[in-house]
Amino acid sequence: MTLAKTLGYHTIVIDPREAFATRERFPHVDELLVEWTSDALEKLHPDEGTYIAVLSHDEKLDNPALAVALKSPARYVGVLGTRKKIPNRFAALRELGVTDEQLSHLCAPIGMNMGAVSPEEIALSILAEMVSAKHGIQRVSEFVTAVVK
């Protein structure tokens, strides 16, 4: 979150799990919301200036949040996960009413491909992808192209 703040992003962490959504874990975040992620996103009304990174690894939290995010005009939506699981995620999102057009905006797996391994490197790859989207360079997922065709 520190680098995101340095780059000028207003940072919000949303997690319904009180054990994870703490100031100790996220001391530099602007806002910390302890509520169901999809509900919080609906209340926040993401717009063209919104960048959303979904990172919990918990499909019951992630997929409803992704459905809200992808149906919004958010400039960037990305999700952490393995390439192997992406087709299953897309199927689950379609069941939640996400269209193929909306899925084409999902960056999955999240982050610029730069061989990132550590949490800090992964954060940098995510922010690099967000900055690219900010400047009009949107990654097209090869998974969307393969699944939609």
N, C-alpha and C positions, 0 to 999 in steps of 0.2 A: 504494500500500500504506500510505502514511502516514495518509491519511484513514480507511482501514479500521481501522487500529490505534487511531486517535483515537476511533472509534465502538465500540471494544471487541471487534472481531473478532480471532480467532487466525488469522493468515494463513499459508497454505501455497502455495508455487508448485511445480508438478510439471511437469517437461519432460525428456524423454529426451535432448535435444540439449544437450550440455555447453557449447556456445558460447553458448546462450541462458540457461541456468539458472546464473547466476553471482551472487555477492554484490555485484559491482559494479553489475549491472543492478537488483538487488532488495535494497538494503542494509537495508531495514526489515522484511523478511519474517521471520516467526517460524521457519519451516522451509522448506528448499529441498531438494526431492527430485529427483534425477537418475535417473529410471526411466520406463518406459513408463507413460503416464498412466492407462490403464484398470487396469493391475496395481496401481498405487499406490492408486487409489481403492478397489479391492476390499479391500486391506489396511487402509485407513483406516476401513472400515465406516461410511459416511455415515449419520447419523441425522436426526431431526427438527430438530436444531439446526444442521444443516450447510447451507451456502450454497455452491453450485458455479457458477463462471463459467468457461466454456470459450472460450479466446481465441486459439488458435494459427493459425487460418485453414488448417490442414492436415487434410483430411478423414481421412487414415489415422491421425492422432492423435485428432482431435476426436470422430469418430463412435463408436469403441469406448468412449471415456471417457463420452460422452453416454449410451450404452446402459447402462453400469454405473450412472451417476448417476440416470437416469430409472427404473431398476428398484429403486432404493433409496428409503428414506423421507425423503430430503433435502428440507428446506423450500423450497429455491429451486435451480433449475437454469436457467441461461441460456447462450446461445451467440452469439458475434459472427458477423455475416454479413449479407449483403444480403437484402432481401425477395424479390428475384428468385430466389435460390437455395434458399429455404426448402422449397418442395415437393420438390425433389430430395433435400434432407437428410432430410426425413420419410420418403421412399421408402427411402433407404439405412438409416435407423434401423429401419424395419419389417423389412427384410431381416436385421437383427441381432437380431430378436425383440422389439423394443419395440412394445407395444400402443398402440392409439389412446388409451386411457385414460391410459397413461403419457405419451404425446406431449402430451396436454392440459396437462401440467404444465411444458412447456418454454417458457421466455420467449425468443422468437426473432422478430426480432433482439433481442439483449440490451439492457437499459437502458430507463429511462423516456424517453418521447418528449418531449424538451425542446429539440430542435434542436442537440444537442451536436456539436461539430466537432473540437476539440483533444483530445489524449489525456487531459488532465486533466478536461475537460468530460464525455467519455465515461465516465471512471472515476466521476465524480460521478453520472451518470445510472444507472450500474449499481448503485452503492451506494444510491441513492434507491429503486431497485426492490427491492433486498434489504431495506431498512428497511421498505418497504411490506409485503413478504411476512412479515417478522418480526411485524408488527402485524395480520396476517390479511387483508391486502389483496393478493390474488393476481391478477395480470394474466391474462386469458384471451386467448390468441393468436387473432387473426382467421384465421390460417392453419390452425390446428387445426380450428376450427369449419368453415371452408370445405372442408378436405380430408376431414374425418370425415363430413360430411353426405352 
